[in-house]
Amino acid sequence: MPEKNHQNPFKILIASDSRLEKSILMDGVKRAFGGDSFHVIEMCSRGDEALSCILSSSPDMVFVDWIMPGMEGPEVCRLVRQAHDGQDDKYCYIFITTSRGDKKSILHGLSSGADDFITKPFDSEEITTRISVGIRFLRAYREVCRQKEEIDLLSRTDVLTGNLNRRSIMVAMDRALDSSRDDNTPISVCLCDLDFFKRINDDYGHQAGDFVLRKVGYIFNDTIKGMGHVGRYGGDEFLFLFPALDFFSLVKAVKEIYHRVKDESFVFDGVSLPVSLSCGVAYVSNPMKDGMWTSGTLIKVADDALYEAKRRGKGRTCMCDGSSWSENGKSNSAVFQDLA
């Protein structure tokens, strides 16, 4: 189902088996929205058609008649609320149009999930006023959703680099590892460290260091799109997560990350800064067969590979196949393979 963009025009659906009532409601929508942008996505004559369209198109405002072929209005409301339970971005403001004005009917409609009623015979002023109330609610709701998304993004990302923060990348790793075990698919992590980063801070100032981190963070986010996740693990260390990536795709991805930074120009205040990466990669083809892997163990292997890359002269990438690694045998440099 499509998610709502809070900047898009309001999407309207009108469901009634009366062409006259559709026309009257459409006139009310035009008056209430005035110059504001809206788009009528569907005019339905059956309740079951209205339900299908609501669930597939996620309109912002819905008008549904109580009595219609296929399904009655309250049942449409109930099934929509049931399907969208817990999905704030799918919320739609629902009017039930009806000639029933008794308390029992109103309570039944509201308890089914309707937000408001428009009673028949229609009164144009009442229609416009009630729709205006609905618009006011939807605007406020959109703003709340926007702020919620912004807060959620801030809670998950590192402010300086725009990458995931440490907590979020670790949560993503735990989930990916669970899926890898369940589906019997590979999982890999890559731990990257900026070489001589302290020297950049000391020689050119912390603003230069922040510039490098921001630019590297952007490069990482841009490079890893569609392949996995990247988070700032701490300081100048970054952790990449590659769920379900086969060996050859992994090697290609890691080499691209390494060369994107190596080939990039880092110029701060007219000064070219020396920026290079050392990377350690841990690859596990079968997390169930190759031992009981945890997030901590994966990172430990990647960290050992990173240490080996630095021992071999920095500015390079080393990889370790999980099936070849053991805590006791980690000092054996033969288990680490140069990738770049």
Beta strands, then each sheet from edge to edge (+ up, - down):
strand 1: 10-15
strand 2: 38-44
strand 3: 61-65
strand 4: 93-98
strand 5: 116-119
strand 6: 187-194
strand 7: 229-234
strand 8: 237-243
strand 9: 267-268
strand 10: 271-272
strand 11: 277-284
strand 12: 317-321
strand 13: 336-338
sheet 1: 2+ 1+ 3+ 4+ 5+
sheet 2: 7+ 8- 6+ 11- 12- 13+
sheet 3: 9+ 10-
end
